[in-house]
Amino acid sequence: MFDNISILAGSKAFNIIQDEGLDLSRVKVIAGASGSAKFLVLTGIDRVLVSLFRGRTEPLYLVGTSIGAFRMAAFCQRNPLEAIGILEREYIAQHYDLKPTKADIARETKKILNAYIDDREIESMLNHPFMRISFLSNKCKGLVKSEGFLIQLLGIGLAAGVNLLSRNRLGIFFERALFCGPGKKPPFASMNQFPMNIYDLTAFNFKSALISSGSIPLVMEGVCAIDGAPGVFRDGGILDYHLDIPFLPNEDGLVLYPHFYEKITPGWFDKRLNRKPLSRHMENVVLVAPSSTFVKSLPFAKIPDRKDFNTFKGKDKERIAYWKIVVKKNKQLGDEFFEAVQSGKIRQIVKPLVI
């Protein structure tokens, strides 16, 4: 009955869910990872989430990087279901020539952003009745600030080399930038693994800050026109690919984390290193992901990813058809998640999140 979905929980969260199911009032944070087109497997769960939290009064902190940040910006709109649908539709509809330039990618990204976020609605998003949006970007230092391809490539190569020695040394090249909405700072605002600055989100800088969270090095231009945040900013996933952060330090509560995978990869440079997240960061996390059975049922037995733009280069119609099948099928994930929560059967199907 729950063949399509996996629910994994950190040590504290696992005990809570086994005792009482998933009490949504315990959830204090929703997290969204980097992953570009991978989010297309999660929109069924996202639709269920925004419905489940309708009418909440206690603060619910949202945090994401890259496409995860884009998803969070849909969640806190007046009509989140409509926003999720537009984000999904416009992302799928991207079209590129055989050799897209950085300008082409920037154009398509802004087109998506402007389609699902109305400038006139940003103030209400920042002052949502209970959702408190934040997202992560990275302020660049040294060679990685450069827009010269070879210089930036050298900087990225050096950062990757340093990361082999110690993830903590990436602070030589990048500073975390946490962009937060007004009001009380989120519980994870005290994280200190890397140098970090906290910037206030406003109607004037919201979109530029959001674009910076997904500005992939070497593929897109860095963002350097963020009101109130001087510097050159690039993809939040560089340091926080899957958000290995202290979500709830010294606090009770749960972190709900709809994710494409059943594992967490800390940073962008860790994708081939099999580096694990810190177990203490995952204690409160409830990870909701497609099962291997579900993934095998998809076309090509995989979820969409950014490489599809190359795989289907010059064949956008085929890529779009493939992605549309995925978003049609992902309703099963949302249905199973809803059933697991509402019936209490989540107690039986939850498994430990093994680090």
C-alpha positions as CSV (number, residue, x, y, z in Angstrom):
1,M,0.0,0.0,0.0
2,F,3.0,2.3,0.6
3,D,5.2,0.9,-2.0
4,N,6.0,4.3,-3.7
5,I,7.2,6.3,-0.7
6,S,9.9,6.1,1.8
7,I,9.7,7.9,5.2
8,L,13.0,8.0,7.1
9,A,13.5,9.7,10.5
10,G,16.5,10.8,12.6
11,S,16.9,9.4,16.0
12,K,14.7,11.8,17.9
13,A,12.1,12.1,15.2
14,F,11.9,8.3,14.8
15,N,11.0,7.8,18.4
16,I,8.4,10.6,18.3
17,I,6.7,9.2,15.2
18,Q,6.6,5.6,16.5
19,D,5.0,6.9,19.7
20,E,2.4,9.3,18.3
21,G,2.5,9.4,14.5
22,L,3.3,12.7,12.7
23,D,1.7,15.5,14.7
24,L,1.9,18.4,12.3
25,S,1.9,20.9,15.2
26,R,5.4,19.5,16.1
27,V,6.8,20.5,12.8
28,K,8.8,23.7,13.0
29,V,10.8,23.7,9.8
30,I,10.3,22.6,6.2
31,A,13.4,22.1,4.2
32,G,14.1,22.1,0.4
33,A,17.3,20.9,-1.2
34,S,19.1,21.9,-4.4
35,G,18.5,19.6,-7.3
36,S,17.2,21.5,-10.3
37,A,14.8,19.3,-12.3
38,K,14.7,16.7,-9.5
39,F,12.0,18.7,-7.8
40,L,9.5,17.5,-10.4
41,V,9.2,14.2,-8.5
42,L,8.1,16.1,-5.4
43,T,5.3,18.4,-6.5
44,G,2.7,15.8,-5.5
45,I,4.0,15.8,-1.9
46,D,4.3,19.6,-2.0
47,R,0.7,20.0,-2.9
48,V,-0.3,17.8,0.1
49,L,2.0,19.7,2.4
50,V,0.5,23.1,1.8
51,S,-3.0,21.7,2.3
52,L,-2.1,19.9,5.5
53,F,-0.7,23.1,7.1
54,R,-3.6,25.3,6.0
55,G,-5.0,27.2,9.0
56,R,-1.9,26.9,11.2
57,T,-1.1,29.8,13.6
58,E,2.3,28.9,15.0
59,P,5.4,29.9,12.9
60,L,6.6,27.5,10.4
61,Y,10.1,28.2,9.1
62,L,11.0,27.5,5.5
63,V,14.5,27.1,4.3
64,G,15.9,26.0,0.9
65,T,18.7,26.3,-1.6
66,S,18.4,26.7,-5.3
67,I,15.2,24.9,-6.5
68,G,14.4,24.1,-2.9
69,A,14.3,27.9,-2.3
70,F,12.0,28.3,-5.4
71,R,9.7,25.7,-3.9
72,M,9.6,27.5,-0.5
73,A,8.7,30.7,-2.4
74,A,5.6,28.9,-3.8
75,F,4.6,27.6,-0.4
76,C,4.2,31.0,1.2
77,Q,2.0,32.6,-1.4
78,R,-1.7,33.3,-1.0
79,N,-2.6,30.5,-3.4
80,P,0.3,28.0,-3.0
81,L,-1.4,25.3,-5.0
82,E,-1.6,27.6,-8.0
83,A,2.0,28.8,-7.5
84,I,3.3,25.2,-7.3
85,G,1.5,24.4,-10.5
86,I,2.9,27.4,-12.4
87,L,6.4,26.7,-11.2
88,E,6.1,23.2,-12.3
89,R,4.6,24.2,-15.7
90,E,7.1,26.9,-16.5
91,Y,10.1,24.9,-15.4
92,I,9.1,22.1,-17.8
93,A,8.5,24.5,-20.6
94,Q,12.1,25.8,-20.7
95,H,13.5,25.9,-24.2
96,Y,17.1,26.3,-25.2
97,D,19.1,26.3,-28.5
98,L,21.7,23.7,-29.0
99,K,24.4,25.8,-27.3
100,P,22.7,27.9,-24.7
101,T,24.6,30.8,-23.2
102,K,24.6,32.2,-19.7
103,A,22.2,34.9,-20.9
104,D,19.8,32.3,-22.3
105,I,19.7,30.5,-18.9
106,A,19.2,33.8,-17.1
107,R,16.4,34.6,-19.4
108,E,14.6,31.3,-18.8
109,T,15.2,31.5,-15.0
110,K,13.7,35.0,-14.8
111,K,10.8,33.9,-17.0
112,I,10.0,31.1,-14.5
113,L,10.4,33.5,-11.5
114,N,8.2,36.2,-13.0
115,A,5.5,33.7,-13.9
116,Y,4.9,32.3,-10.5
117,I,5.9,35.3,-8.3
118,D,4.0,38.5,-8.8
119,D,6.0,41.5,-7.6
120,R,2.9,42.9,-6.0
121,E,2.5,39.8,-3.8
122,I,6.0,39.7,-2.3
123,E,5.1,41.8,0.7
124,S,2.3,39.4,1.6
125,M,4.7,36.5,1.1
126,L,7.2,38.1,3.5
127,N,4.4,38.7,6.0
128,H,2.6,35.4,5.7
129,P,0.3,34.6,8.6
130,F,2.6,31.7,9.8
131,M,5.2,30.8,7.1
132,R,8.6,32.4,7.6
133,I,10.6,32.1,4.5
134,S,14.4,32.0,4.3
135,F,16.9,30.7,1.8
136,L,20.6,30.2,1.5
137,S,23.0,31.6,-1.1
138,N,26.8,31.9,-1.0
139,K,28.9,35.1,-1.1
140,C,32.0,34.4,-3.2
141,K,35.6,35.3,-2.3
142,G,38.8,35.3,-4.3
143,L,38.9,33.6,-7.7
144,V,35.4,32.3,-7.5
145,K,34.1,35.9,-7.7
146,S,35.4,36.2,-11.2
147,E,33.1,35.9,-14.2
148,G,36.1,35.0,-16.4
149,F,35.5,31.3,-17.2
150,L,39.1,30.0,-16.7
151,I,39.7,32.0,-13.5
152,Q,36.4,30.9,-12.0
153,L,37.1,27.3,-13.1
154,L,40.5,27.5,-11.4
155,G,38.8,28.8,-8.2
156,I,36.1,26.1,-8.3
157,G,38.9,23.5,-8.9
158,L,40.8,24.7,-5.9
159,A,37.7,24.7,-3.7
160,A,37.0,21.1,-4.8
161,G,40.5,20.2,-3.8
162,V,40.3,21.9,-0.4
163,N,37.0,20.1,0.2
164,L,38.8,16.8,-0.2
165,L,40.9,17.7,2.8
166,S,38.1,19.2,4.9
167,R,34.6,20.5,4.1
168,N,35.2,23.2,6.8
169,R,37.9,24.8,4.7
170,L,35.4,25.9,2.0
171,G,35.1,29.0,4.1
172,I,38.2,30.2,2.3
173,F,36.2,30.6,-0.8
174,F,32.6,31.1,0.3
175,E,30.5,32.8,3.0
176,R,27.0,31.6,3.7
177,A,24.4,34.1,3.0
178,L,21.1,33.5,4.9
179,F,18.3,35.7,3.5
180,C,15.4,35.9,6.0
181,G,12.0,37.4,6.0
182,P,11.0,40.0,8.7
183,G,10.4,39.1,12.4
184,K,12.1,36.6,14.6
185,K,15.2,34.9,13.1
186,P,14.8,31.2,12.3
187,P,16.2,28.6,14.8
188,F,19.0,27.7,12.4
189,A,20.3,31.3,12.1
190,S,23.0,30.5,14.6
191,M,24.8,28.0,12.4
192,N,28.5,28.6,12.3
193,Q,30.3,25.9,10.4
194,F,31.2,28.5,7.8
195,P,31.4,32.3,8.0
196,M,27.9,33.7,7.6
197,N,26.0,36.9,7.1
198,I,22.3,37.3,7.6
199,Y,20.5,39.6,5.2
200,D,16.9,40.9,5.4
201,L,14.6,40.0,2.6
202,T,12.5,42.8,1.2
203,A,10.2,43.4,-1.8
204,F,13.2,45.1,-3.4
205,N,15.7,42.3,-3.2
206,F,13.6,39.1,-3.0
207,K,13.8,38.0,-6.6
208,S,17.5,38.8,-7.0
209,A,18.4,37.0,-3.8
210,L,16.3,34.0,-4.9
211,I,18.0,33.9,-8.2
212,S,21.4,33.9,-6.5
213,S,20.4,30.9,-4.5
214,G,20.2,28.9,-7.8
215,S,23.0,30.6,-9.8
216,I,25.1,27.5,-10.7
217,P,28.9,28.3,-11.0
218,L,30.3,28.3,-14.5
219,V,26.8,27.8,-15.9
220,M,25.1,31.1,-14.8
221,E,26.4,34.6,-14.0
222,G,26.8,35.4,-10.3
223,V,24.3,37.9,-8.8
224,C,25.8,41.1,-7.7
225,A,22.9,43.5,-7.6
226,I,21.1,42.4,-4.4
227,D,19.8,45.4,-2.5
228,G,21.4,45.5,1.0
229,A,23.8,42.6,0.2
230,P,27.0,43.8,-1.5
231,G,29.2,41.2,-3.2
232,V,28.9,38.4,-5.8
233,F,26.6,35.6,-4.9
234,R,26.3,32.1,-6.3
235,D,24.3,28.9,-5.8
236,G,23.4,28.1,-2.2
237,G,23.9,24.4,-2.9
238,I,27.7,24.9,-3.1
239,L,27.9,24.7,0.7
240,D,24.4,23.4,1.4
241,Y,23.5,21.0,-1.4
242,H,21.1,19.0,0.8
243,L,21.2,21.1,3.9
244,D,23.4,19.5,6.5
245,I,22.7,22.2,9.0
246,P,21.6,22.5,12.7
247,F,17.9,23.0,11.9
248,L,16.7,23.0,15.5
249,P,19.7,23.3,17.9
250,N,18.7,22.6,21.5
251,E,15.0,22.7,20.5
252,D,12.2,20.1,20.4
253,G,10.2,19.8,17.3
254,L,10.5,18.2,13.8
255,V,11.9,19.1,10.5
256,L,9.8,17.9,7.5
257,Y,12.1,17.3,4.6
258,P,10.5,16.2,1.2
259,H,13.6,15.0,-0.7
260,F,14.4,13.3,-4.0
261,Y,16.7,10.8,-2.4
262,E,16.8,8.6,0.7
263,K,20.2,10.1,1.6
264,I,21.7,13.5,2.4
265,T,24.8,14.9,0.5
266,P,26.1,17.8,2.5
267,G,27.7,20.0,-0.2
268,W,28.0,20.4,-4.0
269,F,31.5,19.1,-4.0
270,D,30.5,16.0,-2.0
271,K,28.4,14.3,-4.7
272,R,31.1,11.8,-5.5
273,L,32.7,11.6,-2.1
274,N,30.0,9.7,-0.2
275,R,30.4,12.2,2.6
276,K,27.8,11.8,5.3
277,P,25.9,14.6,7.1
278,L,26.5,15.2,10.8
279,S,24.2,12.8,12.7
280,R,23.3,15.6,15.2
281,H,21.9,17.7,12.4
282,M,19.6,14.9,11.3
283,E,18.1,14.0,14.7
284,N,14.9,15.9,14.2
285,V,14.5,15.3,10.5
286,V,11.6,13.4,8.9
287,L,12.7,12.7,5.3
288,V,10.0,11.9,2.8
289,A,11.3,10.5,-0.5
290,P,10.2,8.4,-3.5
291,S,11.1,4.8,-3.1
292,S,13.3,2.8,-5.4
293,T,10.2,1.0,-6.6
294,F,8.6,4.3,-7.6
295,V,11.8,5.5,-9.4
296,K,12.0,2.2,-11.3
297,S,8.5,2.8,-12.6
298,L,9.4,6.1,-14.2
299,P,10.5,6.5,-17.8
300,F,14.2,5.6,-18.1
301,A,13.9,4.4,-14.4
302,K,15.1,7.7,-13.0
303,I,13.9,11.0,-11.8
304,P,14.5,14.1,-13.9
305,D,17.7,16.0,-13.5
306,R,19.7,18.9,-15.1
307,K,21.5,16.5,-17.4
308,D,18.3,15.9,-19.2
309,F,18.8,19.2,-21.0
310,N,21.9,17.7,-22.6
311,T,20.4,14.2,-23.1
312,F,17.5,15.7,-25.0
313,K,19.4,18.6,-26.6
314,G,17.4,19.6,-29.7
315,K,14.5,17.3,-28.6
316,D,12.6,19.5,-26.1
317,K,9.3,17.8,-27.0
318,E,10.6,14.5,-25.9
319,R,12.1,15.9,-22.6
320,I,8.8,17.8,-21.9
321,A,6.8,14.6,-22.5
322,Y,9.0,12.6,-20.1
323,W,8.8,15.3,-17.4
324,K,5.1,15.5,-17.7
325,I,4.7,11.8,-17.1
326,V,6.8,12.2,-13.9
327,V,4.6,15.0,-12.5
328,K,1.5,13.0,-13.4
329,K,2.8,10.0,-11.5
330,N,4.1,11.9,-8.5
331,K,0.5,12.3,-7.3
332,Q,0.9,8.8,-6.0
333,L,3.6,10.0,-3.6
334,G,1.4,12.8,-2.3
335,D,-1.6,10.4,-1.9
336,E,0.5,7.9,0.0
337,F,2.1,10.5,2.3
338,F,-1.4,12.0,3.1
339,E,-2.7,8.5,3.9
340,A,0.2,7.6,6.1
341,V,-0.2,10.8,8.1
342,Q,-3.9,10.8,8.4
343,S,-4.3,7.1,9.2
344,G,-1.4,7.0,11.6
345,K,0.2,4.2,9.6
346,I,3.3,6.3,9.4
347,R,4.2,4.7,12.7
348,Q,4.6,1.3,11.0
349,I,6.3,2.4,7.8
350,V,8.8,5.0,9.2
351,K,12.4,3.7,9.2
352,P,15.5,5.1,10.8
353,L,17.5,7.6,8.8
354,V,20.9,5.9,8.8
355,I,23.9,8.2,8.6
